[in-house]
């Protein structure tokens, strides 16, 4: 059982023990840095120890910091350097938690692994909605597990789990999948767990609460450049394109401008060829809205249309389903069609705001997760005067939508 020091993994361990399983805990650390002012590993470890003492289960500790830097953090930096915005949490699940950590647990003798994620796994013959997908086939590699959304839609984490190998999902238990968050905290209180009121962790694990701009500037060089409106008029200067995100409202540093409406400014695009930040004054400006986008590096959990191993439907038919282009976004009806090997065109039933290259598009048939891929290109409803769509990228880590 992966024990993080939080309330979710603590209650997951409690439920497994109550169900009669022989449970052992594993606390893993993935980040080691000389600067520890923002790192919570030490306190999380003590919380994990207290939880396991209360539950009377053994607790192991392992560091996968080397693997994390090689498989997750290096990719994070490469993507930013290439002008895209990665999602390291998806890679962490695939490469670390359900990769090297899963292997480590098996070496310790585990028959199954479990985590505190809010998600569900079902066998193919018991999973709902699989038969409702035209031509839905077996999982790549012949697996029999289906990834489903959690009962608590506000906490569902299947978005972050869509690229986990089917064989790993088949070996995994998600004890919290049928519970709502308030029930989890109630169970923690009733069991006297010390973490019952501990706040949920937020943000990327290796950044924590530290200022993102300061952290990123330690590894990538940022160059200041002009801020322009959609017509190409210069309004000010930005601090470096990597420090801004599509849809961002606060922190642009423009304020009121002579001749401009008294309305907030939003980041609408980034022209990396000219090092220009493009802003608009309409929350739903066409530059911010996309009715289609392209996805690459698809990872299917349910094979659509009798898809063969090369990832392309033989009949070339479109797949109708739903998509999320960010965590906690409402499902958007869409149609997928293959463009060429590894790339898919996604047409939305209605325009979506701030579709971000480098982030993941994850596809669903109701609560069944079909899989997902990386957003390669977005297709805005309009373009700025100086268009460089190939070079547009966005940093969703700084998203301030609705602020």
N, C-alpha and C positions, 0 to 999 in steps of 0.2 A: 504494500500500500504506500503510494507516494504521500508523505506527510510534509506539508510545507510550513507548518506553524500557523496556519489560518483556520478559520472555523469550518470551512467546507471540507477540507481533507480530514479534519478531526471527526466530524460527524460521519463522514463516509467510513472511516475506520470503525467507529462505534457501531454503525449499522451492520458491517460485515461481521464483527465479533458477535453481535446479538443474533445474527443468522447462523452462527455455529461454525464459521470459518476460522481456521488457524491463521491469525493475522500477524504479520511483521511489518514494521514501518521502515521507510527509506527516506532520509532527508538528503536532497541533492543541492549542491551549489554550482552555479554556472558562470559566476563572474568573480574574478579576483583582481583587485585594483589597490594600488597604494593609497589612493584617496578614498577613505571610507566614511566621510561625513554624511553621504547620502545612502550608504549601503545598509540594509536592514538584516543581512544574513545572520549576524551574531544574535540579535534579538529573536529572529525567527527560529533559529536553532534552539534557543532556550524554551520558546513556546512549544516547539515540537517535542522536546524532552518532557515538558510538564504534561502534555496531552498523553503521550505514551505511558508515562508513569501512572496517570489516572486510569488509563484503560488496561494497564498491566500487559503491554505488548512490547516486544524487543524493538529497538530502534537502531538502524544502521545509518551511516553517513558516507557519502561519496561525492567527489568533485569531478565534474565534467567540463571544467573551465577550458581546458585545452581544446576539446572537441567543439565547444561552443564558439570559441574564437575562430576556429577553422571553418566550421560548417554554417554558422549563423552570422556572427559579427562581421567576418570578412565579406560575406555576401551583402550585408547591410551597407557597408562602406562602398563596395563596388557599384551598387545600384544608385546610391546618392551621387557618386562621381559620374555616373552615366546619365544623370538628370532624371532619375525615377525615384519613387518613394516606396521602399520595401515595407513589408510587414513581418518583422522578425518573430512575432509570436507564432505564426503559422509554421515557419521553419523550425522553431524551437520544438514544437510538438512533434513534427515529422522526424527531425534528425536527432533530437536529444531525448525528450521524455518518452517517445514511443520508438526510439531507435537505440542509441547506446545505453540509455537507462533501462529500457525493457530487457535488453540483452544481459545487463548486469544483474537485474532481478532474477532472471532465469538461472544465471550462474549461482545465485544464492539459494536456488532450489524452489523458486516460486512456480506453482502450477498455473496461476492466473495473476495478472496485475490489476490494480485498481487505482483510480484517481478521484479527486473531488470535482471533476468537470461536470457541468450541467449539460448532459447529453444522454442518449440512449443507444444501445446496440441490440439488434434483433437478428435472428437467423432469416435467411432469404425467404423461406417458406412461411414465416410468421410475420414478415414485415408488411404493413399496410401500404397500399398505393403502388407497389412495385408492378403489379399487373396492369395498372392503369396507364403506364407509359408505353406508347406505341413501340413494339419491338424490343422492350427492355430485356436485356440479356443478363448473363452471369457477370460477376465481378471479374475484372482482369486478374489473371492468375488463378481463377477457379475458386475464390473465396466464397464464403456463405454468409458473411456478416453484413448487416445493413446499419448505417449510421442514421439515427433519427434525432429530430429536435427534442429538447427537454420539454417536460410538461410546463415548466415556468418559462414562458416565452421571453420575459424580460431579462432572464439570466442565461438563456440558451447559448451554448458555446460551440455548437456544431460548425459554425463558420470557421473557427480556428482549427478544427479537427479534420477538415475535408481532405487534406493531403496525406493523412496518416495511412500507411499501408493496410490493405484489407486484412492481411494475416495478423497484424498487430491489433486491429480492432477486434478480431475474433478471440484474442487472448485477454481482452480487457473487460473489466466491470466498471460501470458508472453508477454507484449506489444512489447518487442524488438525482438521477434522471427523472424520477417520478415525483420529486418533492419541489415545493416552492421555498423561496429563500426564508420567508418568515417561519416556515416549519423547521428548517434547518437550525435556525437560531434557537427556536423553542426546544428542540431536542438537545442542543448544546447546553442550554440553561438547566434542563431537567437532569442531565447527566453530570452537572457540576464541572463542566470543562472550562478551564481558565480563559479560553479564547472566545467564549460565547458572545462577547460584545466587541471583539477586535474588528476594526474597520477592514473592509475589503481592500486588497491591493489594487492599485491602478497604474496605468502607464507601462512602459517597457522595462523589463526587469533590470537591465544593465544601466538604465538611465535613472530610474527611480524618480525622486522629487527634484533632482538637480536641474538647473536651467538648461533647456535643450540646446540653445544657441551656444553656450559656453562649452558644452560637452562635444557637440559636433565640430566646433572650430579647433578642437585638439587634434582632430584626425583629417579634416578636409579644409582646404583653404577657400575662404569665401571672398569674392570680389564685389565691391560696391558698384552700383550702376544706376541708370535713370529709372524713374517711375513714370509711366505714360498712361494716358487714358486710351480708350478704344480707337480714338481718331488719330493717335500718335502725338498728342500734345504732351510735352514734358511737364510733370507736376512736382517732382522732387527726386530724392535719391534713396535707393534701398541699400541694405547692409550686406546683401548676399542672397542670391535666389534660394538657396537651400533653407533659409530661415523663414520662408513664407509658405503658406498653403492656399490652395484653391478654396475660395469661399471665406477666407479670413477677413475679419472686420477690425478687430483691435490690433494695435501695435504696428500699424502701417506708417504712422507718423506724418500724415498729411494735414489733418484738421480742415478748417475751412479754406476754400480757394476762391479768389476773385473770379467771378463769371461762372462759377459752378453752383449747382443747387445745394441748399443746406440739407444734405443727406449723407449718411455714412458711406464710406468707400469700402469696396470689397475686392480682394485679389481675384482676378478673372483668368489670368494666364501668365505663363513665364516663357519668354522668348530667350532660350539659352544661346542661340546663335549670336544675338546682339546684347545679351546680358541685361535684358529689359524686363521689368516687372509691370504688368498691365493691370489696371484697376478700373472698376466701374462703380456707378452709384445706384444700381438696381439689384436688390437681393436675388431676383430671378432673371437677371440679364441673359439674353441668348448666348453670350459667351460662356456663361456658367452652366448652361443647360445642354444636355446631350440626349439625342434620341437613339443613338447606337454607339457601339464601341467594338473593338477587336480584342480577343483573348488568345493568349498563347500558353504553352506549357500546361495543357489540360491534364488533369488527373481525375479519371472517372472512377467512382465507386459503384455505380450502376451503369452498365453499358447501354447507351441508347441505340435504337434502330438496328439491333444486331451488329453492333460495332465490332470489327475484327481487331486484333492486337495492335495494328498500326494506328488506331485512333481515328479512323475515318469511316463513316457509314457508307456501305457499298451502294446504297440507293440514292445517296445525296439528299435525302429528305430532311426537312426542317424538324426540329424538336421544339415543341411548345412546353414551357415550364415556367418557373419563377426564378428570380435572381436577387441576390444581395450584393451590392458593390461596396458595402462597409458593414461593420459589426453593428447590430441592433437596428439596422435599417429595415423598414417594412418590405416584405416581398414585392417585387415588381414583375408583373407578367411580361414574358419575353418570348422571342423565337430565336433559336440558334440554327445556323447553317455553316457547314465547313467551307473554308476558303481554300486552304491547302493544308498539307500535313502539319498538324500541331497548332493550327490557327483557326479560330472560329469567329464568325460575325454574329453579334448579338443585337437584335432589334428590339427596342423597348416599346411597350404599349403606350407609354406616355413618357415625356422627357424627365430625366433625373438630374438633380443638381450635384455638381462637384464629383463627377466620375473621375477617378484619379489613377493615371498610369503608374504601374508598380504595385498597386494594391491588388487584392484578390476579388474576383467575381465568383460567387458560390451559388450553385444551382439546386433547386428543390422541386419536388413534386409533393405539394402539401408539406408534411413533416419529414419526408424522406429526403436525405441529402444525396444528390446525384454525383457530386464532385465539384471541381472548380478549377480555375486557372488564373494566370496573371493578366491584368488589364494592360494591353500593349499600346493601344491608341484609343483616344476618345474622339468623337465626332460632334463638336459643338454646333448649335443651331446657327451661329454666325461666327465670323472671324474678325480679328482686329485689322486695322489698316495695314500694319506690317505683320503679315502672317508668317509664322514659322512653326506650323503645327507639329512637324516631325520632332522639333526640339522642346515641346512643351512638357513640363513635368510639375508635379505638385507634392507638397509635403503634408500629408494628412495628419501627421503627429501634432501639428499645431492648429488643427481645425477648431475654429471658434464659432461654428454655425450657431445661430440663435442667440449669441451673446449680445 
